[in-house]
Amino acid sequence: MTDGYLSQTELGELYGVSSHVIGKWLRGLGMRTADGRPSGEAFSDGMVTKRPSRRPGTWFYVWHAEKTTALFDGMRYPRAEQTPVS
């Protein structure tokens, strides 16, 4: 996690799905546009920001962990089973 933000891959790990499924969920909730970019609403609600990638001059989007998981949990998307720590 970076500053309280997660990539779609990291969100997918929490819910046991791929980053593509997370993208579909976000699109279905109005947080992404049809072309896969974050919506204006996502930016205005503080749901998403961008971070530099490893390739200079490029970046990627990361999603606010608390807000995004609250949205998914509110939609009753099931989280991945977690193994108890012994």
N, C-alpha and C positions, 0 to 999 in steps of 0.2 A: 504494500500500500504506500502511496506517495501523498503525504499531506492530507490524508483523509479521503483520497480519491483512488478509484480502482479502474483498471482497464476492463474492457468487456471480457477478456479472457479470465481475469481474476474474478469478476462477477460470476462468470460461468462456472468456475470452480466451486463457488459457494452454493450454487444451485444444481450442480451436477449436469450442466448442459454446455454446449459449445458457445463460443463467442457469437456465432451466427444466430443461434437461438436467442441469445440476449439481445442482439440487434433487432430481431423480429419483435420481441416483447417491447423494446423501447419504441419501435415504430408504431406498434399497436396502441401504445399509450400516448402517442403524440409527441414523444421526446426525440424522434428522428424523422427526417423527411423521407420521401420515397427513394431519393438518391443516396440515402445512408448517412447524411450529415445531421448533426444535432439541430433540432428545431429552434426557432427564436424563443419559444416558450421554455425550452430546456436551458438556454442561456439566461433568460430573464429570471427564472426560478432558482438559479444557482446550482442546477443539477450537473452541469458539465463545464469543463475548461479544457484548454489544450496544453500539452507539454511537448518539449522538443524530443525528437526521436534520436536514435543513434546516428542517423545520417544527417550531416550538417544541412541546415536550411529546410528541414522537414519537421513535421510535428504530428501528433496523434491526440485523440480526445480521451479524456478520463472522466469518470462519473463519480459524483459525490457519494461516498460509501453509505452514509447514514440515510440520506434522502432517497437514494436509488433503492436500497434494500427495503426501506419503509414502504416505498411504492410497490415493489414486487411482493413483499409480504402482505400488504393490504389487498393485493389482487389474488392472494392465496397461492402464489407460485411456490411449489414445494422446494425446500432447501435440500441439498445433498445430505445423506446420512453422515453423521460424524461419529467417528470411532472414539469412545471414551478413553481418556488418558489414564493409564494405571500407575 
